[in-house]
Amino acid sequence: MTKITVAKGDGIGPEIMDATLAIILAAGAEIEIEEIEVGEKVYLAGNTAGIAKESWDVVRRNKVFLKAPITTPQGGGYKSLNVTTRKFLGLYANVRPCSSLHPFVKTKHPEMDIVIIRENEEDLYAGIEHQQTDEVVQCLKLISRPGCEKIVRYAFEYAKNYGRKKVTCFTKDNIMKQTDGLFHQVFDEIAKQYPDIENEHWIIDIGAAKMADTPEIFDVIVMPNLYGDVLSDVAAQIAGSVGLAGSANIGEKCAMFEAIHGSAPRRAGQNMANPSGLLEGAVMMLNHIGQSDVAEKVQNAWLKTIEDGVHTYDIFKEGVSTKKVGTKEFAEAVIGNLGEKPNSLKSVDYAGATALNLPKYQKKTPAKKDLVGVDIFVHWNGSSPDELAKKIQELDSNYIKLSMITNRGIKVWPEGFEETFCTDHWRCRFKPVDGHEIDHQQIVQILAHAIHQNIDTIKTENLYNFDGKAGYSLGQGQ
Ligand code: NAD
């Protein structure tokens, strides 16, 4: 018996949750349910997070959370419960299976059967943003080695556990050599530990195009947060089943399972909604808590129901569907099919699937870290890079001197192009004079001189070599 937290949410949430629970309990799920309230009522009662402190205690104690969609009230100030939950509970892996149900649900991709595994905690979603000048704002893209190792290993373990043959990695490391470069490098390192699973890397642009065109050539795809956010919706949509997809958010200690759609308030209380998305989330939950036999039984009965043409309004189609049903009747039909398998859709076999038990991240031996320069970012309203260079060169010393200026990453000094468009945000790179080593003291001195010269420094980034390898990118055009 596993105790789980359940939130029935808003809009169609209570109806689809009741249907989902009825199905999995009828299939023999050994679960004890503890219910909490999240969403609209909690928001409107003045809790901007949409969840009360006592409810957090329940979620953290039970560790497994099945959540129906909620309505985020209109107007500012309300924080997304999903984002907060993922971050607070360290739910680093977002797992979204997207497979077509051709010919029973319309899709251009009848053979599609992919699983998107999205990193869920870092990347541009760290929410570290600053306005630095009148014209320029910045969002920090943070990618960590533990973050990459955890998600990539999760993808390979998932593939191994569910008998999948290939893991593909999407990044843009031809441009972001440090951040996406690390993700790709870790992918290559971990892929070697799974010789039985094929692996490949695609640059995200052509990879995404290929996925939208011929998804059947992919199996499991792992990617950083932002790309995963976008492409998991594309994948669900082209599978023909945004309303039918579920997703899992997995952490080292806790996990949350849900449908990907929202609370569809206009359909609420009418026994119309399709409970399939939440049911798919619940199937993942059953696998996660080690009840794979029940998960398999539910999934096969659900596939059989779809195949029988027993459809809710959202997927009902004359000529394909045989019976238009409501939420409750759909659940009853699935329950009636428990123990059966689909005939033409591929049945699932979860034998051997277990909760993934991943090793804890092991900290690596720190590298030898040498300070080899500094980028000083300057807010300056002029337009001639040569003029700025002259001003900045006044900060040069016997040890360290200006080597390059870029504007939005493009080198504009020395030898810039006059065609290059410049904003008021300039990066001035200082490197040691030949033969000299530098320390933080020199950087402090540059900044102190800058104050005297009325130069508006907005931030610094130190340049380091790690074990002799540059830990920073060159200027574009350098
Ligand atoms: P939605 O997903 O609720 O609805 C989009 C369309 O799909 C609507 O036409 C709706 O009727 C239909 N639909 C969705 N789920 C369905 C189902 N199970 N059966 C039949 N039809 C279904 O998206 P929205 O209208 O943009 O958002 C409504 C509310 O849901 C908003 O408050 C939004 O913030 C919230 N939302 C919550 C979550 C979540 O809790 N995870 C996710 C997305 C949106």
Boltz pocket constraint, residues with backbone or C-beta under 6 A from the ligand:
constraints:
  - pocket:
      binder: B
      contacts: [[A, 12], [A, 16], [A, 68], [A, 69], [A, 70], [A, 71], [A, 72], [A, 73], [A, 82], [A, 243], [A, 258], [A, 259], [A, 260], [A, 261], [A, 262], [A, 263], [A, 264], [A, 265], [A, 266], [A, 267], [A, 272], [A, 273], [A, 274], [A, 275], [A, 276], [A, 277], [A, 314]]
      max_distance: 6.0
